[in-house]
Amino acid sequence: MKTVDLQDKATVVDLVEQAKREPILLREQGGRSFVLIEIDGEDADTLALADSVEFHELLERSRERGRREGWLSTHQLREQLGIK
């Protein structure tokens, strides 16, 4: 992993080119840090969901319903959906 000080005058294009080879750790003078990495479409979707308030609310509602009403086993779900 390469470290780049954000005070350096690297362009976004330069940083992206470097991130194609290895993750880049970007550091601010105040101590905050960021990572620039190459990701594929599935990872982008996962990242978007991880930061989605609506998705987390949906998960919590689903968990609560499962605690109240119980869960289906994989076998029960396949049976309900007609999947063998």
SVG drawing of the C-alpha trace seen along z (x, -y; Angstrom):
<svg xmlns="http://www.w3.org/2000/svg" viewBox="-45 -21 49 52">
<polyline fill="none" stroke="black" stroke-width="0.4" points="0.0,0.0 1.4,-3.4 0.9,-6.4 0.2,-9.8 0.1,-13.1 -3.0,-15.1 -0.8,-18.2 1.1,-16.7 0.0,-17.9 -0.9,-14.5 -3.9,-14.6 -6.9,-12.4 -5.7,-10.7 -2.3,-10.0 -3.9,-8.5 -6.3,-6.3 -3.4,-5.0 -1.5,-4.2 -4.6,-2.5 -4.8,-0.2 -1.5,1.3 -1.9,1.1 -4.2,-0.5 -3.4,-4.1 -3.6,-5.5 -4.4,-9.3 -3.5,-11.3 -4.7,-14.7 -2.5,-17.0 -5.1,-16.9 -4.8,-13.1 -7.8,-11.8 -7.0,-9.1 -8.8,-7.7 -8.1,-4.6 -8.4,-4.6 -8.7,-1.1 -10.0,0.4 -13.3,2.2 -15.6,4.2 -19.3,3.7 -20.3,6.1 -18.0,4.4 -19.5,1.0 -23.0,2.4 -21.9,3.8 -20.2,0.5 -23.3,-1.5 -25.6,0.8 -23.2,0.7 -23.7,-3.1 -27.5,-3.0 -29.7,-4.1 -32.7,-2.7 -31.1,0.7 -30.2,0.9 -33.7,-0.1 -35.1,2.7 -32.7,5.2 -33.7,4.2 -37.4,4.5 -36.8,7.9 -34.9,9.0 -37.7,7.8 -40.3,9.6 -38.2,12.8 -37.9,12.5 -41.7,12.0 -42.9,14.5 -40.0,16.9 -37.8,17.7 -38.2,20.1 -35.6,22.8 -34.0,23.0 -36.1,26.1 -39.3,24.3 -38.5,21.3 -37.7,23.6 -41.0,25.5 -43.0,22.2 -41.3,21.0 -41.6,24.3 -37.8,24.7 -36.4,28.2"/>
</svg>
